[in-house]
């Protein structure tokens, strides 16, 4: 999956929505909106970093010698 492509943005929106709703609806604290926004954003950032790491070595023509 291409980073910041159409599919990545759709998955980011779905991830943010799910994390936001889980934390907003399940929280009884006074700052539930701020917590839900921060956790949703952190989930999207973590997803993007994971995809960046996963795609870094995707087209590598010279794999490490004796990898296993």
C-alpha positions in Angstrom: 0.0 0.0 0.0 1.4 3.4 -1.0 1.9 5.8 1.9 -0.6 8.7 1.7 -2.4 7.1 -1.3 -6.1 6.8 -1.6 -6.3 3.5 0.2 -4.0 4.8 3.1 -6.2 7.8 3.6 -9.4 5.7 3.7 -7.9 3.3 6.3 -6.7 6.3 8.3 -10.2 7.8 8.4 -11.7 4.5 9.4 -9.0 3.9 12.1 -9.5 7.4 13.5 -13.3 7.1 13.5 -13.2 3.7 15.4 -10.7 4.9 18.0 -12.4 8.2 18.5 -15.9 6.7 19.0 -14.6 3.9 21.3 -12.9 6.5 23.5 -15.6 9.2 23.3 -18.6 6.9 24.1 -16.8 4.8 26.7 -15.4 7.6 28.8 -17.1 9.4 31.6 -14.4 11.9 32.4 -14.7 15.7 31.9 -12.0 15.8 29.2 -13.4 13.0 27.1 -13.3 14.9 23.8 -9.6 15.8 24.2 -8.7 12.3 25.1 -10.6 10.8 22.2 -9.0 13.2 19.7 -5.5 12.5 21.0 -6.0 8.7 21.0 -7.5 8.8 17.5 -4.6 10.9 16.2 -2.1 8.7 17.9 -3.6 5.6 16.2 -3.4 7.2 12.8 0.2 8.3 13.4 1.1 4.8 14.6 -0.6 3.3 11.5 1.4 5.6 9.2 4.7 4.8 10.9 4.0 1.1 10.7 3.2 1.4 6.9 6.3 3.5 6.4 8.5 0.8 8.0 6.8 -2.0 6.2 7.1 -0.3 2.8 10.8 0.7 3.3 12.2 -2.6 2.3 9.5 -3.6 -0.2 11.5 -2.8 -3.4 15.0 -3.6 -2.0 17.0 -5.4 -4.7 19.9 -6.2 -2.3 18.7 -8.0 0.8 21.0 -8.5 3.7 23.6 -11.2 3.4 22.8 -14.3 5.5 19.6 -12.8 6.9 18.4 -15.8 8.7 
